[in-house]
Amino acid sequence: MSQENFGSSIQIQNISKIFGNTSPEALEAITKNNISKKDALEKYNSVIGVLDVSFDIKPGEIFCVMGLSGSGKSTLVRHINRLLEPTIGKILIDGQEVMALGRKELQEFRNKKIGMVFQNFALMPHRSVIDNIAMPLEIRGVNKNNRYGKANEILNLVELTGWGSKYPHELSGGMQQRVGLARALAADPEILLMDEPFSALDPLIRRQLQKEFIKLSKQLKKTTVFITHDLDEAVKVGHRIAIMRDGKVIQIGTPEEIVMNPEDDYVADFVKGISRLEVVKAKSIMKPLDEFIKKYGAIPKDALRMTEDNDLSSLIASSVSSDKPIVISSSAGKDIGVVSQKDLLVSIVEGQDE
């Protein structure tokens, strides 16, 4: 498979989507006076889907948008490929304004730039697996030999070698979702939009596909917008996470930033059940090196040594065989901090449910 398309940048600029009444009076009350979702419905017969959302996504980044049902996450992602038109705001892909595209330009943009993976697989039941995967290339006008060659490449990539002649009903749910992902990748898009792609699967299959997707993402480096209602999934999959509520983005950050510093009680309720072991890094819990030396004297010569990106789990594993502090070094190899066993205990206790 081609490795040329490594992802595009996405800029979401003050996007609002209001369903129903969008009169100037209603829009002013909603966007300027910040009225609640309930008041918008009762007073103006307007439904707030998304409200004043802005963020940038870097090329190759996996950006998770999460929230409970009705939070606006799926509504938001459907603006990126213009399945929905915003009431207010702009979306730019590599600096190009998506809302300014004409009908023919939009069709080409969707066909070449974006691949989408749905929750319900959305496979064509009368088409074989290989024909389902090759469909985006068929729409593009690629000849049969070339599109089948590309489809077989991707079939191997998603570990479904030998299943090309089967039909969707002959595959398990997890295999069908692999076919859905393969179809999205067939046209070598720069952007993947994934709307709750694994939520319909059994927990065991879901975890397996999460791992496979992470592995595949490291290889392909596609810009991915991943929608989920599950913070555990967002933490495993995403480079950064945006948490939504009532159409608004409450907090954006890395999994570690959100777990360590929740913006409000709503976010704190989400993260209190998350295991910190593979999320929290040494750099977040270490004490400055000079502070440790001032308090305890010189660093012991036989002190353990680890890097700032080691997670809590690996720090604990290393400290089991020694009561010495752990010296933390930067990526450049410079000693920058110290983690004591007390620091490890505090980090674990703070991550427990109240």
Secondary structure, 3 states (H helix, E strand, C coil): CCCCCCCCCEEEEEEEEEEECCCHHHHHHHHCCCCCHHHHHHHHCEEEEEEEEEEEECCCCEEEEECCCCCCHHHHHHHHCCCCCCCEEEEEECCEEHHHCCHHHHHHHHHHHEEEECCCCCCCCCCCHHHHHHHHHHHHCCCHHHHHHHHHHHHHHCCCCCCCCCCHHHCCHHHHHHHHHHHHHHCCCCEEEEECCCCCCCHHHHHHHHHHHHHHHHHHCCEEEEEECCHHHHHHHCCEEEEEECCEEEEEECHHHHHHCCCCHHHHHHHCCCCCCCCCEHHHHCEEHHHHHHHHCCCCCCCEEEECCCEHHHHHHHHCCCCCCEEEECCCCCEEEEECHHHHHHHHHHCCCC
